C-alpha cells in the first residue's frame, strides 16, 4: 500500500489568496499569521518603493508615458515581493511575533513563513 498517496499534499501558503488562506484548515495558525504579516509588509514596501520612484523634479528626459508607468509598477511590485520574501526588511517578523503573542498562538515553533535565521534567533531568545 502506498502511504505517500494517503497523506494530504502540502499547501503552499505563498500562492494562496488571503481569503483562501483564512478558510484553509490544512494550514496552521502560525503559518497563517506569518503569511498575513509578510503580505502586509509587501504592501507597505510597495508604497515606499512607489514613492521613491516618483520624480522630484520634472525632466524632459524622464519617461512619463503609460508604458513607462506600467513598467515601473511591475518592477516595484516584484521588488516589494522579493524583499518581503527574503525577510531582510524585518517588519513581517516583528508583526508576526506580536500577532502571535496577542492571539495566543504558540511561539516556540517558528512559522514556515519566517526564514531559518529568524527561527534560530527566536529559539535563542526563549532560552
CNS distance restraints for C-alpha pairs under 8 A (distance, minus, plus):
assign (resid   2 and name CA) (resid   6 and name CA) 7.23 0.50 0.50
assign (resid   3 and name CA) (resid   7 and name CA) 6.77 0.50 0.50
assign (resid  11 and name CA) (resid  26 and name CA) 7.14 0.50 0.50
assign (resid  11 and name CA) (resid  27 and name CA) 7.05 0.50 0.50
assign (resid  12 and name CA) (resid  16 and name CA) 7.06 0.50 0.50
assign (resid  13 and name CA) (resid  21 and name CA) 6.87 0.50 0.50
assign (resid  13 and name CA) (resid  27 and name CA) 7.66 0.50 0.50
assign (resid  13 and name CA) (resid  31 and name CA) 7.65 0.50 0.50
assign (resid  13 and name CA) (resid  32 and name CA) 7.76 0.50 0.50
assign (resid  13 and name CA) (resid  35 and name CA) 6.91 0.50 0.50
assign (resid  14 and name CA) (resid  35 and name CA) 6.93 0.50 0.50
assign (resid  16 and name CA) (resid  20 and name CA) 6.08 0.50 0.50
assign (resid  16 and name CA) (resid  21 and name CA) 5.74 0.50 0.50
assign (resid  17 and name CA) (resid  21 and name CA) 6.02 0.50 0.50
assign (resid  18 and name CA) (resid  22 and name CA) 6.14 0.50 0.50
assign (resid  18 and name CA) (resid  36 and name CA) 7.18 0.50 0.50
assign (resid  19 and name CA) (resid  23 and name CA) 6.45 0.50 0.50
assign (resid  20 and name CA) (resid  24 and name CA) 6.02 0.50 0.50
assign (resid  21 and name CA) (resid  27 and name CA) 7.51 0.50 0.50
assign (resid  21 and name CA) (resid  32 and name CA) 6.74 0.50 0.50
assign (resid  22 and name CA) (resid  32 and name CA) 7.05 0.50 0.50
assign (resid  27 and name CA) (resid  31 and name CA) 6.37 0.50 0.50
assign (resid  27 and name CA) (resid  32 and name CA) 6.73 0.50 0.50
assign (resid  28 and name CA) (resid  32 and name CA) 6.35 0.50 0.50
assign (resid  29 and name CA) (resid  33 and name CA) 6.15 0.50 0.50
assign (resid  29 and name CA) (resid 105 and name CA) 6.86 0.50 0.50
assign (resid  30 and name CA) (resid  34 and name CA) 6.14 0.50 0.50
assign (resid  30 and name CA) (resid 100 and name CA) 7.05 0.50 0.50
assign (resid  30 and name CA) (resid 105 and name CA) 6.42 0.50 0.50
assign (resid  30 and name CA) (resid 106 and name CA) 7.62 0.50 0.50
assign (resid  30 and name CA) (resid 110 and name CA) 7.69 0.50 0.50
assign (resid  30 and name CA) (resid 111 and name CA) 5.25 0.50 0.50
assign (resid  31 and name CA) (resid  35 and name CA) 6.12 0.50 0.50
assign (resid  31 and name CA) (resid 111 and name CA) 4.97 0.50 0.50
assign (resid  31 and name CA) (resid 112 and name CA) 5.93 0.50 0.50
assign (resid  31 and name CA) (resid 113 and name CA) 6.20 0.50 0.50
assign (resid  32 and name CA) (resid  36 and name CA) 6.12 0.50 0.50
assign (resid  33 and name CA) (resid  37 and name CA) 6.05 0.50 0.50
assign (resid  33 and name CA) (resid  96 and name CA) 5.78 0.50 0.50
assign (resid  33 and name CA) (resid  99 and name CA) 7.01 0.50 0.50
assign (resid  33 and name CA) (resid 100 and name CA) 7.04 0.50 0.50
assign (resid  34 and name CA) (resid  38 and name CA) 6.15 0.50 0.50
assign (resid  34 and name CA) (resid  92 and name CA) 7.14 0.50 0.50
assign (resid  34 and name CA) (resid  93 and name CA) 7.47 0.50 0.50
assign (resid  34 and name CA) (resid  96 and name CA) 5.33 0.50 0.50
assign (resid  34 and name CA) (resid 111 and name CA) 6.17 0.50 0.50
assign (resid  34 and name CA) (resid 112 and name CA) 7.43 0.50 0.50
assign (resid  34 and name CA) (resid 113 and name CA) 5.09 0.50 0.50
assign (resid  34 and name CA) (resid 114 and name CA) 6.73 0.50 0.50
assign (resid  35 and name CA) (resid  39 and name CA) 6.11 0.50 0.50
assign (resid  35 and name CA) (resid 113 and name CA) 5.84 0.50 0.50
assign (resid  36 and name CA) (resid  40 and name CA) 6.18 0.50 0.50
assign (resid  37 and name CA) (resid  41 and name CA) 6.20 0.50 0.50
assign (resid  37 and name CA) (resid  91 and name CA) 7.88 0.50 0.50
assign (resid  37 and name CA) (resid  92 and name CA) 4.70 0.50 0.50
assign (resid  37 and name CA) (resid  93 and name CA) 7.35 0.50 0.50
assign (resid  37 and name CA) (resid  95 and name CA) 5.92 0.50 0.50
assign (resid  37 and name CA) (resid  96 and name CA) 5.55 0.50 0.50
assign (resid  38 and name CA) (resid  42 and name CA) 6.21 0.50 0.50
assign (resid  38 and name CA) (resid  84 and name CA) 6.13 0.50 0.50
assign (resid  38 and name CA) (resid  85 and name CA) 7.21 0.50 0.50
assign (resid  38 and name CA) (resid  91 and name CA) 8.00 0.50 0.50
assign (resid  38 and name CA) (resid  92 and name CA) 4.83 0.50 0.50
assign (resid  38 and name CA) (resid  93 and name CA) 7.84 0.50 0.50
assign (resid  38 and name CA) (resid 113 and name CA) 7.60 0.50 0.50
assign (resid  39 and name CA) (resid  43 and name CA) 6.35 0.50 0.50
assign (resid  39 and name CA) (resid  84 and name CA) 7.80 0.50 0.50
assign (resid  40 and name CA) (resid  44 and name CA) 6.30 0.50 0.50
assign (resid  40 and name CA) (resid  92 and name CA) 7.33 0.50 0.50
assign (resid  41 and name CA) (resid  45 and name CA) 6.09 0.50 0.50
assign (resid  41 and name CA) (resid  84 and name CA) 6.26 0.50 0.50
assign (resid  41 and name CA) (resid  91 and name CA) 6.13 0.50 0.50
assign (resid  41 and name CA) (resid  92 and name CA) 5.56 0.50 0.50
assign (resid  42 and name CA) (resid  46 and name CA) 6.10 0.50 0.50
assign (resid  42 and name CA) (resid  80 and name CA) 5.28 0.50 0.50
assign (resid  42 and name CA) (resid  81 and name CA) 5.61 0.50 0.50
assign (resid  42 and name CA) (resid  83 and name CA) 7.73 0.50 0.50
assign (resid  42 and name CA) (resid  84 and name CA) 5.47 0.50 0.50
assign (resid  43 and name CA) (resid  47 and name CA) 6.48 0.50 0.50
assign (resid  43 and name CA) (resid  80 and name CA) 7.53 0.50 0.50
assign (resid  44 and name CA) (resid  48 and name CA) 6.35 0.50 0.50
assign (resid  45 and name CA) (resid  49 and name CA) 5.93 0.50 0.50
assign (resid  45 and name CA) (resid  80 and name CA) 5.26 0.50 0.50
assign (resid  45 and name CA) (resid  84 and name CA) 7.82 0.50 0.50
assign (resid  46 and name CA) (resid  50 and name CA) 5.86 0.50 0.50
assign (resid  46 and name CA) (resid  76 and name CA) 6.19 0.50 0.50
assign (resid  46 and name CA) (resid  77 and name CA) 6.03 0.50 0.50
assign (resid  46 and name CA) (resid  80 and name CA) 5.38 0.50 0.50
assign (resid  47 and name CA) (resid  51 and name CA) 6.27 0.50 0.50
assign (resid  48 and name CA) (resid  52 and name CA) 6.27 0.50 0.50
assign (resid  49 and name CA) (resid  53 and name CA) 6.31 0.50 0.50
assign (resid  49 and name CA) (resid  76 and name CA) 6.12 0.50 0.50
assign (resid  49 and name CA) (resid  80 and name CA) 7.46 0.50 0.50
assign (resid  50 and name CA) (resid  54 and name CA) 6.64 0.50 0.50
assign (resid  50 and name CA) (resid  73 and name CA) 7.52 0.50 0.50
assign (resid  50 and name CA) (resid  76 and name CA) 6.41 0.50 0.50
assign (resid  53 and name CA) (resid  72 and name CA) 7.82 0.50 0.50
assign (resid  58 and name CA) (resid  62 and name CA) 7.59 0.50 0.50
assign (resid  63 and name CA) (resid  68 and name CA) 5.98 0.50 0.50
assign (resid  64 and name CA) (resid  68 and name CA) 6.20 0.50 0.50
assign (resid  64 and name CA) (resid  69 and name CA) 6.91 0.50 0.50
assign (resid  65 and name CA) (resid  69 and name CA) 6.43 0.50 0.50
assign (resid  66 and name CA) (resid  70 and name CA) 6.24 0.50 0.50
assign (resid  67 and name CA) (resid  71 and name CA) 6.15 0.50 0.50
assign (resid  68 and name CA) (resid  72 and name CA) 6.11 0.50 0.50
assign (resid  69 and name CA) (resid  73 and name CA) 6.18 0.50 0.50
assign (resid  70 and name CA) (resid  74 and name CA) 6.26 0.50 0.50
assign (resid  71 and name CA) (resid  75 and name CA) 6.23 0.50 0.50
assign (resid  72 and name CA) (resid  76 and name CA) 6.03 0.50 0.50
assign (resid  73 and name CA) (resid  77 and name CA) 6.03 0.50 0.50
assign (resid  74 and name CA) (resid  78 and name CA) 6.19 0.50 0.50
assign (resid  75 and name CA) (resid  79 and name CA) 6.06 0.50 0.50
assign (resid  76 and name CA) (resid  80 and name CA) 6.06 0.50 0.50
assign (resid  77 and name CA) (resid  81 and name CA) 6.23 0.50 0.50
assign (resid  78 and name CA) (resid  82 and name CA) 6.08 0.50 0.50
assign (resid  79 and name CA) (resid  83 and name CA) 6.03 0.50 0.50
assign (resid  80 and name CA) (resid  84 and name CA) 6.04 0.50 0.50
assign (resid  81 and name CA) (resid  85 and name CA) 6.02 0.50 0.50
assign (resid  82 and name CA) (resid  86 and name CA) 6.08 0.50 0.50
assign (resid  83 and name CA) (resid  87 and name CA) 6.63 0.50 0.50
assign (resid  83 and name CA) (resid  88 and name CA) 6.50 0.50 0.50
assign (resid  83 and name CA) (resid  89 and name CA) 6.71 0.50 0.50
assign (resid  84 and name CA) (resid  88 and name CA) 7.13 0.50 0.50
assign (resid  84 and name CA) (resid  89 and name CA) 6.64 0.50 0.50
assign (resid  84 and name CA) (resid  92 and name CA) 7.57 0.50 0.50
assign (resid  86 and name CA) (resid 115 and name CA) 7.75 0.50 0.50
assign (resid  87 and name CA) (resid  92 and name CA) 7.42 0.50 0.50
assign (resid  87 and name CA) (resid  93 and name CA) 7.48 0.50 0.50
assign (resid  87 and name CA) (resid 114 and name CA) 7.11 0.50 0.50
assign (resid  87 and name CA) (resid 115 and name CA) 6.69 0.50 0.50
assign (resid  90 and name CA) (resid  94 and name CA) 6.45 0.50 0.50
assign (resid  91 and name CA) (resid  95 and name CA) 5.98 0.50 0.50
assign (resid  92 and name CA) (resid  96 and name CA) 5.87 0.50 0.50
assign (resid  93 and name CA) (resid  97 and name CA) 6.11 0.50 0.50
assign (resid  93 and name CA) (resid 114 and name CA) 6.73 0.50 0.50
assign (resid  93 and name CA) (resid 118 and name CA) 7.70 0.50 0.50
assign (resid  94 and name CA) (resid  98 and name CA) 6.24 0.50 0.50
assign (resid  95 and name CA) (resid  99 and name CA) 6.04 0.50 0.50
assign (resid  96 and name CA) (resid 100 and name CA) 5.97 0.50 0.50
assign (resid  97 and name CA) (resid 101 and name CA) 6.19 0.50 0.50
assign (resid  97 and name CA) (resid 107 and name CA) 7.47 0.50 0.50
assign (resid  98 and name CA) (resid 102 and name CA) 6.19 0.50 0.50
assign (resid  99 and name CA) (resid 103 and name CA) 5.96 0.50 0.50
assign (resid 100 and name CA) (resid 104 and name CA) 5.83 0.50 0.50
assign (resid 100 and name CA) (resid 105 and name CA) 4.88 0.50 0.50
assign (resid 100 and name CA) (resid 106 and name CA) 7.01 0.50 0.50
assign (resid 100 and name CA) (resid 107 and name CA) 6.65 0.50 0.50
assign (resid 101 and name CA) (resid 105 and name CA) 6.57 0.50 0.50
assign (resid 101 and name CA) (resid 106 and name CA) 7.85 0.50 0.50
assign (resid 101 and name CA) (resid 107 and name CA) 7.28 0.50 0.50
assign (resid 108 and name CA) (resid 122 and name CA) 7.88 0.50 0.50
assign (resid 108 and name CA) (resid 123 and name CA) 6.94 0.50 0.50
assign (resid 108 and name CA) (resid 126 and name CA) 7.80 0.50 0.50
assign (resid 109 and name CA) (resid 119 and name CA) 7.77 0.50 0.50
assign (resid 110 and name CA) (resid 114 and name CA) 6.74 0.50 0.50
assign (resid 110 and name CA) (resid 118 and name CA) 7.94 0.50 0.50
assign (resid 110 and name CA) (resid 119 and name CA) 5.26 0.50 0.50
assign (resid 110 and name CA) (resid 122 and name CA) 7.56 0.50 0.50
assign (resid 114 and name CA) (resid 118 and name CA) 6.26 0.50 0.50
assign (resid 114 and name CA) (resid 119 and name CA) 6.88 0.50 0.50
assign (resid 115 and name CA) (resid 119 and name CA) 6.52 0.50 0.50
assign (resid 116 and name CA) (resid 120 and name CA) 6.26 0.50 0.50
assign (resid 117 and name CA) (resid 121 and name CA) 6.21 0.50 0.50
assign (resid 118 and name CA) (resid 122 and name CA) 5.92 0.50 0.50
assign (resid 119 and name CA) (resid 123 and name CA) 6.18 0.50 0.50
assign (resid 120 and name CA) (resid 124 and name CA) 6.31 0.50 0.50
assign (resid 121 and name CA) (resid 125 and name CA) 6.28 0.50 0.50
assign (resid 122 and name CA) (resid 126 and name CA) 6.65 0.50 0.50
assign (resid 123 and name CA) (resid 127 and name CA) 6.66 0.50 0.50
